Amino acid sequence: MIQNYVPLVRAIITASLFLEQSSDDEVDLHCAVRCMENMADDLLKLSDADQLALRAEIERIAEESGHPYRDGIYALPDQIGLIPK
């Protein structure tokens, strides 16, 4: 199993923000939506406990982040459809 999953969670955040924030000239809207749906579908296959852990880690990263899209990071677990706390 992965011992340090934080880089993986950060990669999910980065990819999601990229797809959300890209213009139509950068990424085709339909492709971006399909990619986000596929990512969400895969992440929803996690166990309930793992979904809660992923939600908590995304929220922790958002809290510690000075990122200009901090609100988008906070919204990500709900956009994915992860089970609520």
C-alpha positions in Angstrom: 0.0 0.0 0.0 1.0 3.6 -0.4 2.7 4.9 2.7 2.7 8.6 1.8 -0.6 9.4 0.0 -0.4 13.2 0.3 1.3 13.6 -3.1 -1.4 11.5 -4.7 -4.1 13.7 -3.1 -2.3 16.8 -4.2 -2.2 15.4 -7.7 -6.0 14.8 -7.7 -6.5 18.4 -6.5 -4.1 19.8 -9.1 -5.8 17.9 -12.0 -9.3 18.8 -10.8 -8.4 22.5 -10.5 -6.7 22.5 -13.9 -9.8 20.9 -15.6 -12.1 23.4 -13.8 -10.1 26.5 -14.4 -8.9 25.9 -18.0 -10.5 27.9 -20.8 -12.1 26.2 -23.8 -9.0 27.1 -25.8 -6.9 25.1 -23.4 -9.1 22.1 -22.8 -12.3 21.1 -24.6 -15.2 21.5 -22.1 -16.7 18.1 -22.9 -13.3 16.4 -22.4 -12.8 18.1 -19.1 -16.2 17.1 -17.9 -15.7 13.5 -19.0 -12.4 13.4 -17.3 -13.8 14.8 -14.0 -16.7 12.3 -14.2 -14.2 9.4 -14.7 -12.0 10.5 -11.9 -15.1 10.8 -9.6 -16.3 7.4 -10.6 -12.9 5.8 -9.7 -12.7 7.7 -6.4 -16.3 6.6 -5.4 -15.1 3.0 -5.6 -13.1 3.7 -2.4 -14.5 2.2 0.8 -16.5 4.6 3.0 -13.5 4.8 5.4 -11.2 5.7 2.6 -13.6 8.3 1.2 -13.8 9.9 4.6 -10.0 9.9 4.8 -9.7 11.5 1.4 -12.2 14.1 2.3 -10.3 14.9 5.5 -7.0 15.2 3.7 -8.4 17.5 0.9 -9.9 19.7 3.6 -6.6 19.7 5.6 -4.8 20.7 2.4 -7.3 23.5 1.7 -7.0 24.8 5.3 -3.2 25.0 5.1 -3.2 26.3 1.6 -2.7 29.9 0.5 -3.9 28.8 -2.9 -6.0 31.4 -4.7 -8.5 28.6 -5.5 -8.8 27.5 -1.9 -12.6 27.5 -2.0 -12.4 25.2 -5.1 -10.3 22.8 -3.0 -12.8 22.9 -0.2 -15.6 22.2 -2.7 -13.9 19.2 -4.3 -15.1 16.4 -2.0 -18.7 17.4 -2.7 -18.1 17.8 -6.4 -16.6 14.3 -6.5 -19.6 13.0 -4.5 -17.6 11.6 -1.5 -19.7 10.6 1.4 -20.2 13.5 3.9 -18.6 13.6 7.3 
